[in-house]
Amino acid sequence: EPMSKRQRKKLLKQKQWEEQKYLRRQKRKEKRQKRKLERQSKWDSNNEGNDRKRMRREVVPSTLRLIVDCSFDDLMVLKDVKKLHKQIQRCYAENRKAFHPVQFYLTSHGGQLKCNMNENDKGWVNWK
């Protein structure tokens, strides 16, 4: 059965893709190794330990308080509850990285939001 020109081109591209798969894999491997060596050399030159930990020591806590009231989650659709959960995660993560972190509180935490957080992010119970 004769092949159309488009089908031949598609088949040729597929063959080339398969042939170059090994090369792409090798390049990714080399890149990973290079990054690993760079991190190790950076760590060796910096004997104080992890950059993140060192950064945490230099942090000056703020007197500001950020309170998120979660008592209205029963009025929300599940989609909105999931979005709220993501926003809370982002706020917590950014606050931890900040040089002047605020005191971050969640109030009336229960209902749909708590269930969603238990399902998708079991580590929230260890938040400080």
Secondary structure, 3 states (H helix, E strand, C coil): CCCCHHHHHHHHHHHHHHHHHHHHHHHHHHHHHHHHHHHHHHHHHCCCCCHHHHHHHCCCCCCCEEEEECCCHHHCCHHHHHHHHHHHHHHHHHHHHCCCCCEEEEECCCHHHHHHHHHHCHHHHHCC
